[in-house]
Structure formats: C-alpha cells, structure tokens
Amino acid sequence: MTYNFDADRWLARQLDALGERRRRGELDDACYRREREALERRHEQMLDRLDGTFALPPSRDSDTGSPDDEHPPGRT
C-alpha cells in the first residue's frame, strides 16, 4: 500500500486557512496563537506516527517456527 499523505503540506494548508480567518477578523491575536500552536502540536504528532517503524506482531506459529524457517531463500 502506498501512503501519500504529506504532513508538511497539510500544515501549510491549515496555517493558510488560519491566517485567512485572522485576516477576516474571525480570530484575535491570542486565539490565532493558540490555534497555531495546536496545529503545530498536531503536526508534530503526525510526524512522530508517520516516521515510526512498523513491525508485525509475532505470529502464532512463532513458537514452533514457520515452514519458511526450514527452507531459507535460495535453498530447498
């Protein structure tokens, strides 16, 4: 599966939308700062998840070994 989510692009779009709300007067400076900090925290959390290593849990057959253990690649 290909995962094409760009967290940096997501943040840029969110910050653009936040800036637009501020320009329209929907957010005062304090609210803008709080919202921006929340977006930046969320971005960091996304990066932590996306940059993590994924590992499959051990299979139920791990105690007895799998059939592939008996025949490594290149051997029969």
MARLOLUM-365991 format. One record per residue (C-alpha): residue in three letters; chain; x negated, y negated, z. Coordinates in Angstrom, 3 decimals, decimal comma, always signed. Layout:
<sites>
<site 'ala' 'A' <X Y Z>>
...
</sites>
This chain:
<sites>
<site 'met' 'A' <+0,000 +0,000 +0,000>>
<site 'thr' 'A' <-1,270 -3,466 -0,840>>
<site 'tyr' 'A' <-0,762 -6,206 +1,696>>
<site 'asn' 'A' <-0,959 -9,597 +0,002>>
<site 'phe' 'A' <+0,022 -11,847 +2,883>>
<site 'asp' 'A' <-2,203 -14,938 +3,105>>
<site 'ala' 'A' <-2,113 -16,229 +6,676>>
<site 'asp' 'A' <-4,061 -19,374 +5,785>>
<site 'arg' 'A' <-1,629 -20,244 +3,022>>
<site 'trp' 'A' <+1,265 -19,597 +5,404>>
<site 'leu' 'A' <-0,258 -22,021 +7,920>>
<site 'ala' 'A' <-0,841 -24,680 +5,254>>
<site 'arg' 'A' <+2,806 -24,477 +4,151>>
<site 'gln' 'A' <+4,076 -24,613 +7,721>>
<site 'leu' 'A' <+1,892 -27,630 +8,501>>
<site 'asp' 'A' <+3,078 -29,382 +5,332>>
<site 'ala' 'A' <+6,704 -28,819 +6,358>>
<site 'leu' 'A' <+5,953 -30,001 +9,885>>
<site 'gly' 'A' <+4,263 -33,137 +8,543>>
<site 'glu' 'A' <+7,267 -33,854 +6,344>>
<site 'arg' 'A' <+9,600 -33,598 +9,338>>
<site 'arg' 'A' <+7,374 -36,057 +11,160>>
<site 'arg' 'A' <+7,372 -38,495 +8,209>>
<site 'arg' 'A' <+11,181 -38,371 +8,091>>
<site 'gly' 'A' <+11,295 -39,270 +11,769>>
<site 'glu' 'A' <+12,693 -35,937 +12,951>>
<site 'leu' 'A' <+9,725 -35,410 +15,305>>
<site 'asp' 'A' <+7,950 -37,835 +17,578>>
<site 'asp' 'A' <+4,185 -37,567 +18,099>>
<site 'ala' 'A' <+4,436 -35,401 +21,214>>
<site 'cys' 'A' <+6,858 -32,968 +19,604>>
<site 'tyr' 'A' <+4,716 -32,833 +16,464>>
<site 'arg' 'A' <+1,631 -31,933 +18,536>>
<site 'arg' 'A' <+3,495 -29,203 +20,435>>
<site 'glu' 'A' <+4,869 -27,710 +17,234>>
<site 'arg' 'A' <+1,464 -27,865 +15,534>>
<site 'glu' 'A' <-0,221 -26,157 +18,489>>
<site 'ala' 'A' <+2,440 -23,433 +18,443>>
<site 'leu' 'A' <+1,870 -22,863 +14,717>>
<site 'glu' 'A' <-1,888 -22,692 +15,193>>
<site 'arg' 'A' <-1,497 -20,140 +18,026>>
<site 'arg' 'A' <+0,815 -18,067 +15,871>>
<site 'his' 'A' <-1,699 -18,242 +13,019>>
<site 'glu' 'A' <-4,490 -17,007 +15,307>>
<site 'gln' 'A' <-2,290 -14,134 +16,482>>
<site 'met' 'A' <-1,579 -13,184 +12,868>>
<site 'leu' 'A' <-5,275 -13,211 +12,040>>
<site 'asp' 'A' <-6,003 -11,001 +15,031>>
<site 'arg' 'A' <-3,429 -8,461 +13,837>>
<site 'leu' 'A' <-4,419 -8,641 +10,179>>
<site 'asp' 'A' <-8,145 -8,349 +10,884>>
<site 'gly' 'A' <-7,742 -5,363 +13,176>>
<site 'thr' 'A' <-8,789 -1,887 +12,211>>
<site 'phe' 'A' <-6,004 +0,570 +11,674>>
<site 'ala' 'A' <-6,517 +4,115 +12,898>>
<site 'leu' 'A' <-4,154 +7,016 +12,525>>
<site 'pro' 'A' <-3,275 +8,786 +15,757>>
<site 'pro' 'A' <-4,728 +12,283 +16,163>>
<site 'ser' 'A' <-2,628 +14,967 +14,546>>
<site 'arg' 'A' <-1,004 +17,740 +16,489>>
<site 'asp' 'A' <-3,371 +20,173 +14,790>>
<site 'ser' 'A' <-6,455 +18,375 +16,135>>
<site 'asp' 'A' <-6,850 +20,936 +18,941>>
<site 'thr' 'A' <-7,221 +23,797 +16,514>>
<site 'gly' 'A' <-8,750 +21,876 +13,624>>
<site 'ser' 'A' <-7,215 +21,408 +10,235>>
<site 'pro' 'A' <-7,642 +23,676 +7,222>>
<site 'asp' 'A' <-9,841 +20,958 +5,662>>
<site 'asp' 'A' <-12,345 +21,358 +8,519>>
<site 'glu' 'A' <-13,111 +24,853 +7,255>>
<site 'his' 'A' <-13,877 +23,624 +3,728>>
<site 'pro' 'A' <-15,568 +20,215 +3,691>>
<site 'pro' 'A' <-15,545 +18,325 +0,361>>
<site 'gly' 'A' <-17,909 +19,849 -2,166>>
<site 'arg' 'A' <-17,842 +23,283 -0,520>>
<site 'thr' 'A' <-15,479 +26,195 -0,872>>
</sites>
